[in-house]
Amino acid sequence: MPLPVAQPHTPVVLGVDSSTQSTKVAVVDREAGRILGTGRAPHTVTGESGARESDPERWWQALTAAVAEGLAESGVRPTAVTGIAVAGQQHGLVALGANGRPLRPAILWNDTRSAPQAAALTEEQGANWWLERTGSVPVASLTATTWQWLREHEPRTVAATTALRLPHDHLTARLSGVAATDPGDASGTGWFHTGTGAYDPEILQLLGIDRDLLPEVAPTGATRIGTLTPEAATALGLPAGIPVAAGTGDNMAAAIGLGLGRAGLLDHPVLSLGTSGTVFAATRSRPTSPGVNGFAAADGSYLPLGCTLNCTLAVDKVAALLRLDREDATPGGRAVLLPYLDGERTPDLPHASGLLTGLRHATTPQQLLGAAYEGAAFTVLNALDELVTACGEDPTDAAVAARPLRLIGGGAQGRTWVDTVRRLSGRPVVLPAATELVALGAAALAAGAATGADPVEIATSWKSGSDIELPPLERDMGTWARIDGVLQQASPGWAAQASPGWAAQASPGWAAGGPA
């Protein structure tokens, strides 16, 4: 379908989605919310044995290339751009030296090497101590645990560090020359107090971090923190002086793009199927549940979130091993496949690997691929009850359970992903009409910086077409119970991490038929 044509004087904003694998830039009509053009450029991720790293300079190169492509596709004049904001992959650690450039490749959110440090921090202070302050118990993906790993393994790098940044902070500073972040992305570091809305001095002391190493925290992701510098303007082919928003993390931006927040939908669950699998909702209640990360949102509300490491990429890997198209799958039958190819974050199993059981003579390759879908979907859906509880609601309440699950991300474009989520959740599903939600949410933040309006109100006013609403299917408790039982056998600690609501429903089915 052809993109809308921009009028000569249409004011536009640029929404940047700097994800794990690539940068996407959406050129968005500021008034109507129409995406007039998009640009994309890849990143490079390296590492093995739990390591996942990326060169921040490549992020900047990808950003400049994607802006150029998006503007060219849209036909928009550079002078029509009225604001820009970056939404970035969460948790990554960028250590800068005296020259303002990275001392080493960034350590990403899906790097699991800091699992021992996460365990030590939790044991030293206790889980509740961390929950009361940050809303999250340390796991290997949080920035705080990565910093601890760096302190132990690369003390020279730590000694030379003059600034610590998250991926989106780093890019925002490249655009504006200002060291700034927002409460949403800051709440994923493990050193931000979600109750006070500021860095926690006790945690900083525990981690050996000087407050001056960190960026200032803007009130919201839509706060205008500066303008495009002449150097950045030259690199991007834009005029200097364009407003730059504080920006936020990718999940927070997706929530804005969906119209979730104080001025929009509250307590409506979202499931995002991408490199990671996430469930989240915007809420007024400050979350402190051990089953989810109690993040802040970009608009001043909160964004409790459950995240898994293995989602679409893990299933695609299984499809490649089986030499099948990703849609050539059927339900797994008796087979159970837990595709924990990179360890796992939820449940907290950083050293786990993939597991297959229940294989029979009659098992087909298509069933094995279907089992991979089921294992990945089970893992992220298991956090759903904890998410609902963190929003201050009862997951067993029929009205709450009937609330639609908004399905987004690359996986939401795939028939098998949608069918598997519907079958294992038993919930009605909504497929939002809006695409590129992270970039669209970032664009709403940019529009907020340009106009002073609330970004959620802006995103809600942007009509992107009619959502697709799918009715609930009868929940497949047999499959759910088999997967739950395998995970309990493989990881004795799983029962303590599992959502009570799901576990109560799954146990009878498991007793009736576990893996043979």
Protein Blocks (a to p, Z undefined) as FASTA:
>chain_A
ZZddddfklccdddddddfkbccdddddfknopafbdcddddddedeehiacddfklmmm
mmmmmmmmmmmmnopafklpgbdcddddehiacdddfkopafbdcddfklcklmmmmmmm
mmmnopklmmmmnopacdfkbmklmmmmmmmmmmmlmmmpcbdcdfklmmmmmmnopacd
dfklmmmnopacfklopacfklmmmnopafklpccddfblklcfbdcdfklmmmnopaeh
iacdebiafklmmmmmnopajklcehiacddddfbdcdddddfbdcfbfkbccdddfkop
acdddddfblmlmmmmmmmmnopafklccdekjaccdfbfnopfbdcdfkbccddehiaf
klcfklmmmmmmmmmmmmmmmmmmmmmmmnopafklmklmmpccddedjklmpmklmmmm
mmmnopacdddfbghkllmmmmmmmmmmmnopafklmmmmpcgbjcdddddddddfklmm
mmmmmmmmmmmmlmmmpcfklmmmmmmmmmmoccZZ
